[in-house]
């Protein structure tokens, strides 16, 4: 009798959280690597830890290029593929671009996983790309110790409509398009504390394409945008603050949560990455006195395929929020504002 395949998440030696290197580590690495400032057509590079590179092709088009991949965050292979592809395409949308095609990045332990399981992972990714209206036009595969899947994603945007994390203006309102808590739900899944409703919430959020980002790039009053992923809301808000040379004030009570996340967090469910995130950038954040640890953990919770953080003028904020909600992001909310100063202040 053939032995059953192991759970996908059990093969992810790093924990399967898809977590990024910390902002401090990334800054240190990038400071020691050759910079690309000499290339006049490179509109966005590594300067402010933006979501993707942008290369001006001509006066009407700029190419958005990004890549993202990680180890399994769920056990269902089709869902894993969907989540990884949605996450990778998000970086194109976060720059205001529209995807044109993708390349698959595949590393699989072929002596452990069946070709059927690997095929389901790739099929999940392809289904999301089809939803986005693009093909998976190629890619690369290797035999690896643990499962890894993701995409190289390419898109187009008008050069005058590129949105970065450094364009925020003082007085802008900050809107978050998705609820927080993906990391908490993932941790609960690993601990076998997540029920079927919680799993459905996790999949629904992580497989919702951030396609609204391309529309927001064409919307009056939208000044800056980034997607909230591995560094959590605090970390990506801090990147926007530093990139824009300003400060950010976040309203902790206004930050939307996915269904059931608040209860799990109060019961002590958290990821190790939330603590590592805080250790990495906590010096740039001011918390109110008596702020509970579980609330801080939610603000640093790593978001695999999280929402967009949008900086928009106060005058346009209501209309932009209505547009985002009409596109199906029912938990979208105003979570703060851009202020004079530096760093992030939580109120």
PLY file of the C-alpha trace (Angstrom):
ply
format ascii 1.0
element vertex 347
property float x
property float y
property float z
element edge 346
property int vertex1
property int vertex2
end_header
0.00 0.00 0.00
1.32 3.43 -0.94
1.99 5.70 2.03
-0.11 8.91 2.08
1.58 12.14 1.14
2.54 14.38 4.06
0.68 17.61 4.73
2.02 20.41 2.53
2.58 22.71 5.50
4.63 20.01 7.26
7.11 20.17 4.37
7.66 23.91 4.81
10.71 23.87 7.07
10.60 27.63 7.51
7.10 27.47 8.91
5.19 28.08 5.70
4.36 31.68 6.55
5.75 33.26 3.40
7.43 35.84 5.62
9.90 38.32 4.20
13.32 39.18 5.48
12.95 41.96 8.02
13.06 45.58 6.77
16.32 46.18 8.64
18.01 43.16 7.09
16.79 44.15 3.62
18.07 47.72 4.00
21.45 46.40 5.11
21.71 44.01 2.14
20.58 46.57 -0.42
22.97 49.21 0.92
25.87 46.92 -0.01
24.67 46.03 -3.51
25.26 48.00 -6.72
22.53 50.56 -7.30
20.73 51.14 -10.59
20.42 54.92 -10.52
22.46 55.25 -13.71
19.61 53.78 -15.79
17.44 56.70 -16.85
14.42 54.55 -17.76
14.28 52.83 -14.38
11.43 54.72 -12.72
11.26 52.57 -9.57
14.08 50.43 -8.21
15.15 49.43 -4.71
15.38 52.92 -3.21
12.31 52.82 -0.96
11.44 49.10 -0.74
8.59 49.46 -3.20
6.42 46.57 -4.38
7.83 46.18 -7.91
10.35 47.60 -10.36
9.04 49.94 -13.04
10.79 50.57 -16.37
9.66 53.31 -18.77
9.11 51.83 -22.24
7.85 55.00 -23.94
5.70 58.05 -23.20
2.55 55.92 -22.88
3.74 52.72 -21.27
5.88 51.56 -18.36
6.63 47.93 -17.54
5.93 46.73 -13.99
8.01 43.68 -13.02
7.94 41.68 -9.81
8.37 38.19 -8.42
7.05 36.50 -5.31
7.05 32.90 -4.08
6.81 31.03 -0.82
6.26 27.71 0.89
2.79 26.27 1.61
0.53 28.19 3.97
-2.33 25.69 3.59
-2.46 21.96 2.89
-4.82 21.95 -0.09
-2.54 22.14 -3.16
-5.04 23.99 -5.36
-5.64 26.61 -2.66
-1.89 26.98 -2.11
-1.43 27.71 -5.81
-4.26 30.22 -5.81
-2.92 32.09 -2.78
0.65 32.25 -4.12
-0.48 33.55 -7.51
-2.83 36.15 -6.00
-0.03 37.33 -3.75
2.42 37.71 -6.64
-0.01 39.63 -8.87
-0.78 41.99 -6.00
2.56 43.75 -6.43
1.65 44.73 -10.00
-1.70 46.11 -8.85
-0.02 47.93 -5.95
1.99 49.99 -8.46
-1.19 50.84 -10.37
-0.41 48.36 -13.15
-2.51 45.84 -15.05
-0.91 42.38 -15.44
-0.15 41.16 -18.97
1.35 37.69 -18.31
3.14 35.60 -15.70
5.90 33.02 -15.44
5.70 30.19 -12.92
8.45 29.57 -10.35
8.25 25.97 -9.18
10.43 24.11 -6.69
9.06 20.75 -5.58
10.34 17.67 -3.68
9.51 15.32 -6.52
10.39 12.22 -4.47
7.77 13.22 -1.85
4.89 14.85 -3.72
3.01 13.16 -6.54
2.79 14.71 -9.98
-0.95 15.02 -9.35
-0.39 17.17 -6.26
2.19 19.34 -8.04
-0.19 19.68 -10.96
-2.96 20.87 -8.63
-0.67 23.59 -7.24
0.09 24.85 -10.73
-3.56 24.59 -11.72
-4.53 26.76 -8.75
-2.06 29.43 -9.81
-3.21 29.27 -13.42
-6.86 29.67 -12.34
-6.06 32.95 -10.62
-4.11 34.19 -13.63
-7.10 33.32 -15.82
-9.31 35.33 -13.46
-6.89 38.25 -13.91
-7.15 37.79 -17.69
-3.56 36.72 -18.28
-1.72 33.53 -19.26
1.03 31.68 -17.45
3.36 31.89 -20.42
6.28 29.84 -19.11
8.50 29.54 -16.08
11.15 27.40 -14.44
11.09 24.34 -12.19
13.61 22.58 -9.96
13.68 19.59 -7.60
13.86 21.17 -4.13
13.83 20.00 -0.52
10.51 21.72 0.22
7.61 22.97 -1.92
8.00 26.47 -3.30
5.63 28.12 -5.74
5.08 31.64 -7.06
5.16 33.83 -10.12
7.15 36.37 -12.02
4.42 38.88 -12.84
4.63 41.55 -15.53
2.23 44.41 -16.12
1.79 47.76 -17.81
0.93 51.21 -16.46
1.02 54.73 -17.87
4.26 56.39 -16.69
2.29 59.30 -15.22
0.05 56.98 -13.20
2.63 54.86 -11.40
1.80 54.67 -7.69
4.61 54.11 -5.22
4.89 54.05 -1.44
6.67 57.42 -1.45
4.00 59.71 -2.90
1.89 60.39 0.20
1.03 63.98 1.10
0.59 65.44 4.57
-3.13 65.41 5.33
-3.85 62.32 3.22
-6.28 59.75 4.55
-5.12 56.11 4.69
-7.50 53.39 3.50
-6.90 49.65 3.97
-8.81 47.43 1.52
-8.77 44.05 3.33
-9.13 42.92 6.91
-6.07 41.95 8.95
-5.35 38.57 10.50
-4.15 36.23 7.76
-1.13 35.27 9.87
-3.33 34.55 12.89
-5.66 32.36 10.84
-2.66 30.53 9.34
-1.23 29.94 12.82
-4.60 28.65 14.04
-4.70 26.27 11.06
-1.29 24.83 11.97
-2.44 24.46 15.58
-5.65 22.73 14.42
-7.70 25.49 16.04
-9.29 26.81 12.84
-12.80 25.65 11.97
-14.24 25.36 8.47
-15.69 28.88 8.58
-12.30 30.28 9.56
-10.62 28.39 6.75
-13.16 29.74 4.27
-12.42 33.27 5.54
-8.68 32.69 5.10
-9.07 31.44 1.52
-11.56 34.13 0.50
-9.25 36.94 1.63
-5.98 35.54 0.31
-7.40 34.70 -3.13
-9.17 38.03 -3.72
-7.23 39.86 -6.41
-6.22 43.45 -5.64
-7.25 44.45 -9.17
-8.84 47.63 -7.77
-5.29 49.01 -7.59
-5.17 49.56 -11.36
-8.38 51.59 -11.17
-7.11 53.61 -8.21
-4.06 54.65 -10.24
-6.46 56.44 -12.57
-8.45 58.06 -9.73
-8.06 61.73 -8.82
-6.68 62.28 -5.34
-4.88 58.94 -4.90
-1.24 59.75 -4.14
0.48 56.58 -2.89
-0.17 52.87 -2.50
1.44 49.67 -1.26
0.17 46.22 -0.39
0.26 45.02 3.20
2.09 41.70 3.25
4.90 40.17 5.31
5.75 43.19 7.48
2.18 43.72 8.67
0.23 46.99 8.67
2.73 48.76 10.92
5.73 47.78 8.82
4.26 48.78 5.47
2.85 52.01 6.91
6.34 52.77 8.20
7.80 52.15 4.74
5.28 54.61 3.29
6.14 57.16 5.96
9.87 56.85 5.36
9.50 56.84 1.59
7.35 59.98 1.69
9.49 61.78 4.27
6.46 62.16 6.57
4.76 60.49 9.52
1.73 58.22 9.77
-0.92 58.11 12.46
-2.81 54.80 12.66
-6.09 54.28 14.50
-5.81 50.78 16.00
-9.53 50.56 16.68
-10.36 51.37 13.05
-8.13 48.66 11.56
-10.51 46.03 10.09
-10.09 42.41 11.14
-11.10 39.25 9.33
-13.96 37.32 10.93
-12.90 35.49 14.09
-9.38 36.94 14.22
-9.95 39.12 17.27
-11.05 36.15 19.38
-8.12 34.00 18.27
-5.63 36.80 18.95
-7.00 37.40 22.45
-6.67 33.66 23.06
-2.94 33.88 22.28
-2.82 32.72 18.65
-0.02 34.54 16.88
2.84 33.94 14.46
6.50 34.07 15.36
6.89 36.56 12.52
4.74 39.17 14.28
7.28 39.31 17.11
10.21 39.38 14.68
8.56 42.21 12.78
8.22 44.26 15.95
11.85 43.62 16.92
12.91 44.78 13.45
11.07 48.10 13.18
9.50 48.80 16.57
11.90 51.69 17.19
10.07 53.60 14.46
6.63 53.15 16.08
5.06 54.88 19.08
2.31 52.90 20.83
-0.16 54.33 23.35
0.38 53.56 27.01
-1.06 50.23 28.09
-1.44 48.93 24.53
-2.11 45.20 24.79
0.38 42.78 23.24
-2.33 40.97 21.25
-3.36 44.25 19.63
0.25 44.97 18.69
0.55 41.46 17.30
-2.40 42.13 14.98
-0.76 45.30 13.66
2.50 43.42 12.98
0.75 40.24 11.76
2.25 39.12 8.41
-0.39 39.25 5.69
0.09 36.74 2.91
-1.82 38.27 -0.04
-3.05 41.16 2.11
-4.89 44.32 1.16
-3.78 47.63 -0.33
-2.86 50.60 1.85
-3.92 53.69 -0.08
-3.01 57.32 0.65
-5.69 59.62 -0.75
-6.52 63.29 -0.31
-9.05 64.00 2.43
-11.42 65.52 -0.14
-11.49 62.36 -2.26
-11.42 59.81 0.58
-15.16 59.14 0.84
-15.53 58.61 -2.90
-12.46 56.36 -3.08
-13.64 54.28 -0.11
-17.04 53.86 -1.75
-15.37 52.75 -4.99
-13.27 50.17 -3.15
-16.26 48.76 -1.27
-18.33 48.63 -4.47
-15.58 46.45 -5.97
-16.26 43.82 -3.30
-13.86 44.84 -0.52
-16.55 45.06 2.14
-14.09 45.38 5.05
-12.26 48.34 3.54
-11.87 51.15 6.08
-10.10 54.39 6.88
-7.28 53.40 9.24
-5.29 56.59 9.69
-3.75 59.65 8.13
-0.46 61.06 6.94
1.03 63.76 9.17
4.05 65.96 9.41
6.94 64.31 11.22
8.37 60.82 10.95
7.65 57.23 11.89
4.29 55.75 12.88
2.14 56.77 15.85
-0.65 54.45 16.93
-3.69 56.00 18.60
0 1
1 2
2 3
3 4
4 5
5 6
6 7
7 8
8 9
9 10
10 11
11 12
12 13
13 14
14 15
15 16
16 17
17 18
18 19
19 20
20 21
21 22
22 23
23 24
24 25
25 26
26 27
27 28
28 29
29 30
30 31
31 32
32 33
33 34
34 35
35 36
36 37
37 38
38 39
39 40
40 41
41 42
42 43
43 44
44 45
45 46
46 47
47 48
48 49
49 50
50 51
51 52
52 53
53 54
54 55
55 56
56 57
57 58
58 59
59 60
60 61
61 62
62 63
63 64
64 65
65 66
66 67
67 68
68 69
69 70
70 71
71 72
72 73
73 74
74 75
75 76
76 77
77 78
78 79
79 80
80 81
81 82
82 83
83 84
84 85
85 86
86 87
87 88
88 89
89 90
90 91
91 92
92 93
93 94
94 95
95 96
96 97
97 98
98 99
99 100
100 101
101 102
102 103
103 104
104 105
105 106
106 107
107 108
108 109
109 110
110 111
111 112
112 113
113 114
114 115
115 116
116 117
117 118
118 119
119 120
120 121
121 122
122 123
123 124
124 125
125 126
126 127
127 128
128 129
129 130
130 131
131 132
132 133
133 134
134 135
135 136
136 137
137 138
138 139
139 140
140 141
141 142
142 143
143 144
144 145
145 146
146 147
147 148
148 149
149 150
150 151
151 152
152 153
153 154
154 155
155 156
156 157
157 158
158 159
159 160
160 161
161 162
162 163
163 164
164 165
165 166
166 167
167 168
168 169
169 170
170 171
171 172
172 173
173 174
174 175
175 176
176 177
177 178
178 179
179 180
180 181
181 182
182 183
183 184
184 185
185 186
186 187
187 188
188 189
189 190
190 191
191 192
192 193
193 194
194 195
195 196
196 197
197 198
198 199
199 200
200 201
201 202
202 203
203 204
204 205
205 206
206 207
207 208
208 209
209 210
210 211
211 212
212 213
213 214
214 215
215 216
216 217
217 218
218 219
219 220
220 221
221 222
222 223
223 224
224 225
225 226
226 227
227 228
228 229
229 230
230 231
231 232
232 233
233 234
234 235
235 236
236 237
237 238
238 239
239 240
240 241
241 242
242 243
243 244
244 245
245 246
246 247
247 248
248 249
249 250
250 251
251 252
252 253
253 254
254 255
255 256
256 257
257 258
258 259
259 260
260 261
261 262
262 263
263 264
264 265
265 266
266 267
267 268
268 269
269 270
270 271
271 272
272 273
273 274
274 275
275 276
276 277
277 278
278 279
279 280
280 281
281 282
282 283
283 284
284 285
285 286
286 287
287 288
288 289
289 290
290 291
291 292
292 293
293 294
294 295
295 296
296 297
297 298
298 299
299 300
300 301
301 302
302 303
303 304
304 305
305 306
306 307
307 308
308 309
309 310
310 311
311 312
312 313
313 314
314 315
315 316
316 317
317 318
318 319
319 320
320 321
321 322
322 323
323 324
324 325
325 326
326 327
327 328
328 329
329 330
330 331
331 332
332 333
333 334
334 335
335 336
336 337
337 338
338 339
339 340
340 341
341 342
342 343
343 344
344 345
345 346
